[in-house]
Amino acid sequence: MDLINSIFLGIIEGITEFLPVSSTAHLILASKILNISQNDFIKFFEIFIQSGAILSIVFLYFKYILKNKKLILHILVSFLMTSLIALPFYKIIKNVFFEDIFLIIFSLIFIGLLMIIIENLIEKNKIKIFKNLENLTLKEAILIGIFQSLSVIPEYHVLEQ
């Protein structure tokens, strides 16, 4: 991987990490398009740039998180639920989901269309959103963790590499 490819992947990560899309899926597709062969350095690079994006959020909201003990509990419970559901499927995720480019593309398109439909329902007031972090319950944190386990599928690609 050369400097131009690393800049390109960094830009893709920087843009997609903060959007409701899979940044990992976009990194996988970009690496395939750029014909970047996977080696230990590339694997480390993908983990490193994703960690940087996550740490920037932690840094930005560090004081807020520390002040809200209930939020810390909810984050931990959600993470625990995600781990309990996703970890048993590690081999399937690694060997099936990340090897099939068509599945990755289909998933991105399907989730994108689903998000457009939900956004339209919200705009038409058919779905009401009234939650924020202050009134999030433990049950809802558990549900978030369960649904988050579905999005962990792309993350295993980076962690395994």
C-alpha positions in Angstrom: 0.0 0.0 0.0 1.4 3.4 -0.9 0.8 6.8 0.6 -2.1 7.7 -1.8 -3.9 4.5 -0.9 -3.5 5.1 2.8 -4.8 8.6 2.4 -7.7 7.4 0.4 -8.6 4.7 3.0 -8.2 7.2 5.8 -10.6 9.6 4.1 -13.1 6.7 3.6 -12.9 5.8 7.2 -13.1 9.4 8.4 -16.3 10.0 6.4 -18.1 6.7 6.9 -17.3 6.2 10.6 -19.6 9.0 11.6 -22.4 8.1 9.2 -25.0 5.3 9.8 -23.2 3.0 7.4 -20.6 0.3 7.8 -17.2 2.0 7.6 -15.6 -1.5 7.6 -17.6 -2.6 4.6 -16.5 0.5 2.8 -12.9 -0.1 3.7 -13.2 -3.7 2.4 -14.7 -2.6 -0.9 -12.1 0.2 -1.3 -9.3 -2.2 -0.6 -10.7 -4.6 -3.2 -11.1 -1.8 -5.8 -7.6 -0.5 -5.1 -6.3 -4.0 -5.3 -4.6 -3.7 -1.9 -3.2 -7.0 -0.8 -3.9 -8.0 2.8 -0.8 -8.3 5.0 0.0 -7.7 8.6 0.6 -4.0 8.0 -2.7 -3.5 6.2 -4.5 -5.3 8.9 -2.9 -3.1 11.6 -3.6 0.0 9.5 -7.3 -0.7 9.2 -7.6 -1.4 13.0 -5.6 1.7 13.8 -7.6 4.1 11.7 -10.9 2.8 13.1 -9.6 3.0 16.6 -8.7 6.6 16.0 -12.2 7.5 14.9 -13.7 5.8 18.0 -11.2 7.4 20.3 -12.1 10.8 18.9 -15.7 10.3 20.0 -14.6 9.2 23.5 -12.3 12.2 23.8 -15.0 14.6 22.6 -17.7 13.3 25.0 -15.4 12.2 27.8 -16.7 14.7 30.4 -20.3 14.0 29.5 -19.8 10.3 29.8 -18.1 10.5 33.1 -20.9 12.8 34.5 -23.6 10.4 33.5 -23.1 7.1 35.4 -26.3 5.7 34.1 -25.0 6.2 30.5 -21.8 4.3 31.4 -24.0 1.4 32.7 -26.1 1.4 29.5 -23.0 1.5 27.3 -21.5 -1.5 29.1 -24.8 -3.5 29.0 -25.2 -2.8 25.3 -21.6 -3.9 24.6 -22.1 -7.0 26.7 -25.2 -7.9 24.7 -23.4 -7.3 21.4 -20.5 -9.5 22.5 -22.7 -12.3 23.8 -24.6 -12.5 20.5 -21.8 -11.9 18.0 -18.9 -13.8 19.4 -20.4 -17.3 19.0 -20.8 -16.6 15.3 -17.2 -15.5 14.8 -16.1 -18.2 12.4 -19.2 -17.8 10.2 -18.8 -14.0 10.1 -15.1 -14.3 9.3 -15.4 -17.1 6.7 -18.6 -16.2 5.0 -19.6 -12.6 5.4 -16.2 -11.0 4.6 -15.4 -13.2 1.7 -18.5 -12.5 -0.3 -18.2 -9.0 -1.9 -21.7 -9.4 -3.4 -23.1 -10.0 0.1 -21.3 -6.9 1.4 -22.7 -4.8 -1.5 -26.2 -6.2 -1.1 -26.1 -5.5 2.7 -25.1 -1.9 2.1 -27.8 -1.4 -0.4 -30.5 -3.2 1.7 -29.6 -1.3 4.8 -29.4 2.0 2.9 -32.9 1.5 1.4 -34.2 0.5 4.8 -32.9 3.7 6.3 -34.5 5.8 3.6 -37.8 4.1 4.2 -37.6 4.7 8.0 -36.5 8.3 7.5 -39.6 8.9 5.2 -41.8 7.3 7.8 -40.4 9.7 10.5 -40.9 12.7 8.2 -44.5 11.7 7.6 -45.0 11.3 11.4 -45.8 7.6 11.1 -42.9 6.9 13.4 -42.2 9.2 16.3 -38.7 9.5 17.9 -38.8 10.8 21.4 -35.8 9.2 23.0 -32.5 10.8 24.1 -29.7 9.6 26.4 -31.3 11.0 29.5 -34.5 8.9 29.3 -32.9 5.7 27.9 -33.9 2.7 30.0 -31.8 -0.4 30.8 -34.2 -2.5 28.7 -33.6 -0.2 25.7 -29.9 -0.4 26.2 -30.2 -4.2 26.1 -32.2 -3.9 22.8 -29.6 -1.6 21.4 -26.9 -4.2 22.2 -28.9 -6.9 20.5 -29.4 -4.9 17.3 -25.8 -3.7 17.5 -24.7 -7.3 17.3 -26.0 -7.3 13.7 -23.7 -4.5 12.8 -20.6 -6.1 14.3 -20.4 -8.5 11.4 -18.2 -6.1 9.3 -16.0 -5.4 12.3 -14.7 -8.9 12.6 -13.0 -8.5 9.3 -10.7 -5.9 10.6 -10.2 -7.6 14.0 -9.3 -10.9 12.4 -6.9 -9.5 10.0 
